[in-house]
Amino acid sequence: MILVATIWIQTFTGTNFDFSAYSSELKAVLGVSQMQLNYLATASDLGKALGWSSGLALMYLPLWMVMFLAAAMGLIGYGVQWLVIRNIVALPYFVVFLLCLLAGCSICWFNTVCFVLCIKNFLCTRPLALALTVSFNGVSAALYNLAAKSLNPSSTSLYLLLNAFIPLFTSIAAVIPILRQPPIDPLSPDAVKREQLTFLKLNILAIITGLYLLFLHSSNSSTARFLLVGVIFLLLLPLGIPGIIYARDWFKHTIYKRFQFEGSGFMLVDAADLELHKELLSRESSVANVLIYTPNNENSVREMSRQSTGASEGCSCDAVIGQDRLVMLGEEHKAKMLVCRIDFWLYYLAYFCGGTIGLVYSNNLGQIAQSLGQSSMTSRLITMYSSFSFFGRLLSATPDFIRTKFYFARTGWLVIALLPTPIAFFLLAATSTEMALQAGTALIGLSSGFIFAAAVSITSELFGPKSVGVNHNILITNIPVGSLVYGFLAATFYDSNTESRPGLMTDSVVCMGSKCYFSTFVWWGCISILGLASSLMLFLRTRLAYDRFERNRLSTILG
């Protein structure tokens, strides 16, 4: 029940992903430029930088109250914006900016609630619980798009009303499981394996849900209502898990007895993995004391790094790779130590030039489609980005499912995940056809979704599980910075090609044609190549630490 409640919260609180659905109308009502509209998108992302406030609130308030405070912030932030866009009230631009900031903060508070629920209630399968629930946050825009079409396909302001009230209704539905959390008892090894198999089934159900939203799209409101009922049924389906568990226990001595899951070809997260960081720190403390970089043993670290990689002493590239590299996973990094690490800044740059640039692209989908004369495709593009972002988040759990057959460092998976982004941007710059727009949106959604979901695990592995909360909040400061920088870049090129279009909604200034975003796509493509190079350097610097981690994990299991 806790897992289902967390999935519901994540599914209905990714409200920032549908900004592009109503951004054109909001721009027209406020009478602002593309640059000023970009600042509103930045304000929503800036709310994520205030994530520490939710942790502070949890020190003094119960979890359910923090959840309802998040719902209240969203209700005010989006609700008042709906009043503005409907011309019911008139507010200055700065107040609308603060409303976007408040709405973005509410999303971060909801995420904190979900993280706490998963960490507290799934001790042995925590990574799987986090990966699954975070994935559903990526499908929010597709679901809101379907809900808006089922109510009034011609109204874009309806998205704001849905953003205001649906998270509140979801909080009311989720409060009972949160208040009645069961006691946490240690699980037996067999129980852990059964729970892991349950997560595997839930991932299959999640894939079905994503495919349902991607390929079944409506042409009218009646079809949309039918599809909306179908997706709600899929979201309610996990409630049948308790009944399935009881049925399995009843039949286990008759039907399931002959099946032996111990010999399966895959291995998920074992209970021993959760304490492996601590074991590594204790078992290899003497090695760590020698290898961890300090000013006094700089030459020793570089020499041992060269020996382990088989590099020649005169190779400058290997010297760069070996400088101050992480030699083992799980070492706790406080904030001061974190910002002094080369590996952290490589990771920061990879995220900044990868996942964040994909998020900014999604914020501009409305103007991109409008400039290409494809305004009718906006909702379809939002659904496509949302669905592929969802699949990308689900794929982030791949390393845990296939690690016995094929082990690869998680930072290596990050490199692979960043590959589609520059390909997509250069494709969009080369051609402005409808097919290219859909393909580029799908690739960017897939790439950014993987990065968003994998980031928590990578941060925990590289810089310590105990410090992951603080360190991850430091990492995601790149989101508002990237939103401002990339949005400013896009708005500058957009506004330089604008022309007055009195017939469009109001006397707004718009840009029409492929020239509006051509330079932006080229710049974004080049920047994403920089992120790809940074992630590759991070992989080369950390692969030995991952190999050592895997060897110790296997020796712990076999020993």
URUR-V587583 format. One record per backbone hydrogen bond with DSSP energy under -1.0 kcal/mol. CO is the residue of the C=O (numbers start at 0). NH is the residue of the N-H. If there is no record, write none. Layout:
CO_NH ; CO_NH
//
This chain:
0_4 ; 1_5 ; 2_6 ; 3_7 ; 4_8 ; 5_9 ; 6_10 ; 7_11 ; 12_14 ; 13_16 ; 15_18 ; 17_20 ; 18_21 ; 18_22 ; 21_25 ; 22_26 ; 23_27 ; 24_28 ; 25_29 ; 26_30 ; 26_31 ; 32_36 ; 33_37 ; 34_38 ; 35_39 ; 36_40 ; 37_41 ; 38_42 ; 39_43 ; 40_44 ; 41_45 ; 42_46 ; 44_47 ; 45_48 ; 46_49 ; 47_50 ; 49_52 ; 50_53 ; 51_55 ; 52_56 ; 53_57 ; 56_59 ; 56_60 ; 61_65 ; 62_66 ; 63_67 ; 64_68 ; 65_69 ; 66_70 ; 67_71 ; 68_72 ; 69_73 ; 70_74 ; 71_75 ; 72_76 ; 73_77 ; 74_78 ; 75_79 ; 77_81 ; 78_82 ; 79_83 ; 80_84 ; 81_85 ; 82_87 ; 82_88 ; 83_86 ; 91_95 ; 92_96 ; 93_97 ; 94_98 ; 95_99 ; 96_100 ; 97_101 ; 98_102 ; 99_103 ; 100_104 ; 101_105 ; 102_106 ; 103_107 ; 104_108 ; 105_109 ; 106_110 ; 107_111 ; 108_112 ; 109_113 ; 110_114 ; 111_115 ; 112_116 ; 113_117 ; 114_118 ; 115_119 ; 116_120 ; 117_121 ; 124_128 ; 125_129 ; 126_130 ; 127_131 ; 128_132 ; 129_133 ; 130_134 ; 133_136 ; 134_137 ; 138_142 ; 139_143 ; 140_144 ; 141_145 ; 142_146 ; 143_147 ; 144_148 ; 145_149 ; 146_150 ; 147_151 ; 151_154 ; 155_158 ; 156_160 ; 157_161 ; 158_162 ; 159_163 ; 160_164 ; 161_165 ; 164_168 ; 165_169 ; 166_170 ; 167_171 ; 168_172 ; 169_173 ; 170_174 ; 173_177 ; 174_178 ; 175_179 ; 187_191 ; 188_192 ; 189_193 ; 190_194 ; 191_195 ; 192_196 ; 193_197 ; 194_198 ; 195_199 ; 196_200 ; 197_201 ; 198_202 ; 199_203 ; 200_204 ; 201_205 ; 202_206 ; 203_207 ; 204_208 ; 205_209 ; 206_210 ; 207_211 ; 208_212 ; 209_213 ; 210_214 ; 211_215 ; 219_223 ; 220_224 ; 221_225 ; 222_226 ; 223_227 ; 224_228 ; 225_229 ; 226_230 ; 227_231 ; 228_232 ; 229_233 ; 230_234 ; 231_235 ; 232_236 ; 235_238 ; 236_239 ; 237_240 ; 239_243 ; 240_244 ; 241_245 ; 242_246 ; 243_247 ; 244_248 ; 245_249 ; 246_250 ; 247_251 ; 250_253 ; 250_254 ; 250_255 ; 255_258 ; 260_263 ; 269_272 ; 270_273 ; 272_275 ; 274_278 ; 275_279 ; 276_280 ; 277_281 ; 278_282 ; 279_283 ; 283_287 ; 284_288 ; 285_289 ; 286_290 ; 287_291 ; 293_296 ; 296_300 ; 297_301 ; 298_302 ; 299_303 ; 300_304 ; 301_305 ; 302_306 ; 303_307 ; 304_308 ; 305_310 ; 311_314 ; 314_318 ; 315_319 ; 316_320 ; 317_321 ; 318_322 ; 321_324 ; 333_337 ; 334_338 ; 337_340 ; 340_344 ; 341_345 ; 342_346 ; 343_347 ; 344_348 ; 345_349 ; 346_350 ; 347_351 ; 348_352 ; 350_355 ; 353_357 ; 354_358 ; 355_359 ; 356_360 ; 357_361 ; 358_362 ; 359_363 ; 361_364 ; 363_367 ; 364_368 ; 365_369 ; 366_370 ; 367_371 ; 368_373 ; 369_372 ; 370_512 ; 373_376 ; 374_377 ; 376_380 ; 377_381 ; 378_382 ; 379_383 ; 380_384 ; 381_385 ; 382_386 ; 383_387 ; 384_388 ; 385_389 ; 386_390 ; 387_391 ; 388_392 ; 389_393 ; 390_394 ; 393_396 ; 394_397 ; 396_400 ; 397_401 ; 401_405 ; 408_412 ; 409_413 ; 410_414 ; 411_415 ; 412_416 ; 413_417 ; 418_422 ; 419_423 ; 420_424 ; 421_425 ; 422_426 ; 423_427 ; 424_428 ; 425_429 ; 426_430 ; 432_436 ; 433_437 ; 434_438 ; 435_439 ; 436_440 ; 437_441 ; 438_442 ; 439_443 ; 440_444 ; 441_445 ; 442_446 ; 443_447 ; 444_448 ; 445_449 ; 446_450 ; 447_451 ; 448_452 ; 449_453 ; 450_454 ; 453_457 ; 454_458 ; 455_459 ; 456_460 ; 457_461 ; 458_462 ; 459_463 ; 460_329 ; 462_332 ; 466_470 ; 467_471 ; 468_472 ; 469_473 ; 470_474 ; 471_475 ; 473_476 ; 474_477 ; 475_478 ; 476_480 ; 477_481 ; 478_482 ; 479_483 ; 480_484 ; 481_485 ; 482_486 ; 483_487 ; 484_488 ; 485_489 ; 486_490 ; 487_491 ; 488_492 ; 489_493 ; 490_494 ; 491_495 ; 493_496 ; 494_497 ; 498_509 ; 500_503 ; 503_505 ; 505_507 ; 507_500 ; 509_498 ; 512_515 ; 516_520 ; 517_521 ; 518_522 ; 519_523 ; 520_524 ; 521_525 ; 522_526 ; 523_527 ; 524_528 ; 525_529 ; 526_530 ; 527_531 ; 528_532 ; 529_533 ; 530_534 ; 531_535 ; 532_536 ; 533_537 ; 534_538 ; 535_539 ; 536_540 ; 537_541 ; 538_542 ; 541_545 ; 542_546 ; 543_547 ; 544_548 ; 545_549 ; 546_550 ; 547_551 ; 548_552 ; 549_553 ; 550_554 ; 551_555 ; 552_556 ; 553_557 ; 554_558
//
